[in-house]
Amino acid sequence: MSEITEMTAAPSSGRRSLLKLLGGGFLGATAMAAGVDGIEQAQAQAAEEEFPRLWGSALVWIGNSPADQSPSPVIKCPFFLENGQFANAFHTLDLANLRMTGRVTGSISHQNDTIYPDFSPSIAGGVTQGTDGKQYFLSCGEAALASGTGIFKDVSRVIVRCKYKVTVDRQGDILLIACVDCVAILVRKSQAKA
């Protein structure tokens, strides 16, 4: 048995409502006329205009501790390149004042150059239990960087996402044991959003 598909056009007021739902204006009309693929392309184009691409202008480092360290509120972990080679870089995290003042500090260094991004306005973190039953401290933040030397010379923004293996002592202080997964994205000035 053959199936007959009937296509009817919605009244013009219905089309206007649909275009408003799609974002209205030229973008919505263009996307609607182009179909589903057109919607995806229009969304990608709008996102690119609003958020510049980072992959052509950013350096990505991945942190991972080679072994557990003695539990401490301060930790230093190595960074690696995307191909797994050591990046001659480290990052630190200092939670010594977290419970008392809420202040978290840290640094990122490459050879003899070090930066201290101020993640205070955007830092988010919390302790959670992993599926393996261990406790982890998850943190993320973004900071503008006014100046730096060496590899950090043209960096204007630093974005970090980290997962640390931890324990919590009797006073509620988080003691860091290992950097499990950490990513730092160093965005260069030429592509940073104004």
PLY file of the C-alpha trace (Angstrom):
ply
format ascii 1.0
element vertex 194
property float x
property float y
property float z
element edge 193
property int vertex1
property int vertex2
end_header
0.00 0.00 0.00
1.40 3.37 -0.92
1.41 6.17 1.59
0.38 9.65 0.54
1.93 12.57 2.33
0.11 15.84 2.17
1.97 19.07 2.80
0.08 22.19 3.63
1.35 25.66 4.40
0.50 27.18 7.74
-1.34 30.48 7.72
1.00 33.47 7.60
0.40 34.26 11.30
1.48 30.70 12.16
4.64 31.05 10.07
5.50 34.30 11.89
5.08 32.55 15.25
7.33 29.72 14.13
9.98 32.16 12.92
9.89 33.93 16.28
10.47 30.59 17.98
13.44 29.96 15.71
15.05 33.24 16.65
13.11 35.53 14.35
14.55 37.99 11.93
16.86 37.07 9.11
18.55 34.17 10.94
15.23 32.41 11.69
13.85 32.98 8.22
17.03 31.75 6.57
17.15 28.69 8.82
13.51 27.83 8.20
13.90 28.17 4.45
17.00 25.97 4.51
15.49 23.15 6.61
17.14 21.26 9.48
20.65 21.41 7.99
20.16 25.12 7.48
19.15 25.55 11.12
22.31 23.81 12.28
24.45 25.90 9.93
22.75 29.13 11.02
23.27 28.23 14.68
26.94 27.48 14.05
27.38 30.77 12.19
25.66 32.74 14.97
27.78 31.01 17.62
30.99 31.73 15.70
30.09 35.42 15.41
29.35 35.65 19.14
32.14 33.39 20.42
35.43 33.38 18.48
37.05 29.99 17.92
39.73 29.12 20.42
41.46 26.19 18.76
43.49 28.36 16.39
44.56 30.72 19.14
44.82 28.70 22.33
47.36 26.45 23.94
45.90 23.42 25.74
47.72 21.65 28.55
46.54 18.52 30.32
47.44 17.86 33.95
47.79 14.44 35.51
49.83 13.42 38.55
52.21 10.50 37.94
51.63 9.30 41.54
49.69 10.15 44.69
51.24 12.80 46.92
51.00 13.13 50.70
47.58 14.65 51.51
48.01 18.43 51.74
46.01 21.60 51.09
48.67 22.50 48.50
49.51 20.44 45.41
51.84 20.81 42.43
51.04 18.85 39.28
52.73 18.54 35.88
51.16 19.59 32.59
51.43 17.61 29.38
50.83 18.46 25.73
47.95 16.91 23.81
50.35 14.29 22.41
51.32 13.17 25.93
54.78 14.77 26.04
55.76 16.77 29.14
55.07 20.47 28.50
57.82 21.72 30.86
54.93 23.21 32.83
53.25 22.81 36.22
50.23 24.12 38.04
49.66 24.55 41.75
46.52 24.75 43.82
46.44 26.07 47.38
43.30 25.39 49.44
44.92 26.23 52.82
42.58 29.20 53.36
39.48 27.83 51.68
37.49 26.85 54.78
38.41 29.96 56.79
38.35 32.72 54.16
37.01 31.10 50.99
40.23 32.11 49.20
41.81 29.73 46.69
45.14 30.53 45.06
47.32 28.87 42.50
49.79 29.31 39.70
50.73 28.05 36.27
54.38 27.92 35.35
56.38 27.09 32.25
60.13 26.81 32.74
61.07 30.08 34.55
57.84 31.97 33.80
54.90 31.89 36.22
51.45 33.45 36.19
48.96 33.78 39.05
45.54 34.11 37.42
42.87 35.54 39.75
40.01 33.07 39.45
38.20 34.61 42.46
35.26 36.07 40.50
34.49 32.82 38.67
35.88 29.92 40.71
33.51 27.06 41.38
34.32 23.86 43.18
33.03 21.07 45.32
33.83 17.66 46.74
31.96 14.68 45.33
32.24 10.91 45.43
33.26 9.16 42.24
31.82 5.92 40.93
34.99 4.29 42.26
34.03 5.29 45.82
36.87 7.83 46.15
36.41 11.53 46.93
37.24 14.14 44.31
37.44 17.92 44.32
36.09 19.34 41.07
37.02 22.92 40.25
36.74 25.31 37.35
37.42 28.96 36.72
38.24 31.59 34.16
40.47 34.64 34.58
41.68 37.54 32.50
45.45 37.93 32.36
46.87 41.43 32.00
50.49 40.47 31.41
52.91 37.59 31.32
56.36 36.69 30.11
57.75 33.92 27.96
55.03 31.59 26.71
52.46 33.65 28.65
53.38 36.92 26.88
50.38 37.01 24.52
47.92 35.19 26.78
44.88 37.25 27.74
42.62 34.64 29.32
43.12 31.42 31.25
40.43 28.75 31.62
40.89 25.75 33.93
38.85 22.63 34.64
40.35 20.23 37.18
39.55 17.05 39.08
41.68 16.17 42.12
41.68 13.03 44.24
41.19 14.23 47.83
40.42 13.40 51.41
38.64 15.64 53.90
40.06 15.93 57.43
38.11 16.22 60.71
38.00 20.02 60.51
36.48 19.87 57.02
39.66 20.91 55.22
40.18 19.44 51.76
43.53 17.69 51.41
44.71 17.16 47.84
46.30 13.84 46.91
46.58 13.80 43.09
45.58 15.67 39.98
43.44 13.17 38.11
42.28 15.21 35.14
43.08 18.85 34.62
42.86 21.02 31.53
44.23 24.55 31.17
43.37 26.59 28.10
45.59 29.61 27.53
43.84 31.98 25.13
46.06 34.34 23.15
45.23 38.05 22.84
44.74 37.99 19.09
41.61 35.85 19.43
40.31 36.81 22.87
36.80 38.23 22.97
36.77 41.95 23.70
0 1
1 2
2 3
3 4
4 5
5 6
6 7
7 8
8 9
9 10
10 11
11 12
12 13
13 14
14 15
15 16
16 17
17 18
18 19
19 20
20 21
21 22
22 23
23 24
24 25
25 26
26 27
27 28
28 29
29 30
30 31
31 32
32 33
33 34
34 35
35 36
36 37
37 38
38 39
39 40
40 41
41 42
42 43
43 44
44 45
45 46
46 47
47 48
48 49
49 50
50 51
51 52
52 53
53 54
54 55
55 56
56 57
57 58
58 59
59 60
60 61
61 62
62 63
63 64
64 65
65 66
66 67
67 68
68 69
69 70
70 71
71 72
72 73
73 74
74 75
75 76
76 77
77 78
78 79
79 80
80 81
81 82
82 83
83 84
84 85
85 86
86 87
87 88
88 89
89 90
90 91
91 92
92 93
93 94
94 95
95 96
96 97
97 98
98 99
99 100
100 101
101 102
102 103
103 104
104 105
105 106
106 107
107 108
108 109
109 110
110 111
111 112
112 113
113 114
114 115
115 116
116 117
117 118
118 119
119 120
120 121
121 122
122 123
123 124
124 125
125 126
126 127
127 128
128 129
129 130
130 131
131 132
132 133
133 134
134 135
135 136
136 137
137 138
138 139
139 140
140 141
141 142
142 143
143 144
144 145
145 146
146 147
147 148
148 149
149 150
150 151
151 152
152 153
153 154
154 155
155 156
156 157
157 158
158 159
159 160
160 161
161 162
162 163
163 164
164 165
165 166
166 167
167 168
168 169
169 170
170 171
171 172
172 173
173 174
174 175
175 176
176 177
177 178
178 179
179 180
180 181
181 182
182 183
183 184
184 185
185 186
186 187
187 188
188 189
189 190
190 191
191 192
192 193
